[in-house]
Structure formats: structure tokens, C-alpha cells
Amino acid sequence: MFYEISALKVQEYEKWKTGFDGLVSILKENGAKCRRVFRDLEDPNKVMVIIEWENREKAKKLAEDKEMRAKFLKLGILEVYIRHFEEIESKKL
């Protein structure tokens, strides 16, 4: 599996989350399989999002889409750090 992990600083969490939830169908249509959202315990406007993708190509295609970028910018994202990872092992403990 291929994962995109994003660390975000947003203006206002609730506004960002509502907008992000509105984009879920677009993500799904473009190959996203699962998403997880984490919120910093000390700063509620710091968020980490992990999206599991069908493959790297589909994630890259959506990331390069100018219309999709514009939609994300409207969510009030102040800072973003994105990394991509391939899962090489998964075991229940």
C-alpha cells in the first residue's frame, strides 16, 4: 500500500475539518482507500492526516490537479508538510 502523510497547521480546526469532510468523495473517486485524522493534544489547529491510496500514480495525479489544490487552499491551511511512504510490513501485536 501507498500512504500520504500530511502534517498541517490550520487557521481553525472546525472549518478545516468540515471542508476536508466535503472532499472525501473526490478522494475516494480518485483512489483513496482510507483516511485517518489526528489532532495535536496541545494545539488543536495542528493536524496530521494519513491517506491510504490504491497506488502512487493516483495519489500523484490528484496532488497535481490545480482545481483540487485550490479546494485544499480554501480550507485555511497555513502550513503543510507532506511525505509519501510505502508500507513494507504490518503485524498485529
Secondary structure, 3 states (H helix, E strand, C coil): CEEEEEEEEECCHHHHHHHHHHCHHHHHHCCEEEEEEEECCCCCCEEEEEEEECCHHHHHHHHCCHHHHHHHHCCCEEEEEEEEEECCCCCCC
